[in-house]
Amino acid sequence: MSASKAALVVVPTPIGNLGDITDRARQVIAEADAVVAEDTRVTGRLLQHLGIGKPLLSFHINNEHRTVEQLLERLQRGERLALCSDAGTPAISDPGYLLVREALRAGIAVECLPGATAFVPALVVSGLPCERFVFEGFLPQKKGRRTRLESLRSESRTMVLYESPHRLRRALDEFIGVLGEERMASISREISKLHEETVRGTLAELRAHFMQHEPRGEFVVVIAGAANEA
């Protein structure tokens, strides 16, 4: 039986351990005419691990507006494409939203498989309330960053953000400046990988930790909401 009848299938890929790929994701990739990849080298290694040979089509943040029409033409010709990002679920702080939106506008069937995304395990192991939360992804790097932070000052839900290693210390300074140094938080890195780590404490304690330890890997920052900071 086919793993999916949709023309475009969004396929979550492991965020670290390749053993986290699902049997259904493997089947969808095996049955696709081609795989749309954020980085063909990264997805190529995954396909090699799976023992699957498929044409790889590049689709990333720098070319998505140029290539989306070409991909739509292939879908409209009856091809079935599997959309993968480097890690996790496409369109969640990764390329994919534009292709999904345009495919739906064109009347093309789209399906998303359940699977890996970094913020869910980071939220669960944070020890902070999980029943209501807000996902902010990556904050703007420059314009609008302070405004976005200020908008979170009175947010009562648990807040989840992504941050890169070279901006983490600066981000912690900014969080302290807006939310206060006693706000509880949790920072996870390298989820499902060999050096997976989660550090919990106040924002001041987390800043002190990462001043002593060089930030390495990709980070998920989970911050208590205003009503839950105690």
Secondary structure, DSSP 8 states (H G I E B T S, - for coil): --S---SEEE--B-SS-GGG--HHHHHHHHH-SEEEESSHHHHHHHHHHHT----EEE--TTTHHHHHHHHHHHHHTT--EEEE-SSB-TTSSSTTHHHHHHHHHTT--EEE-----THHHHHHHT-S--SSEEEEEE--SSTTHHHHHHHTTT--SEEEEEE-GGGHHHHHHHHHHHH-TT-EEEEEESTTSTT-EEEEEEHHHHHHHHHHS---S-EEEEE--GGG--
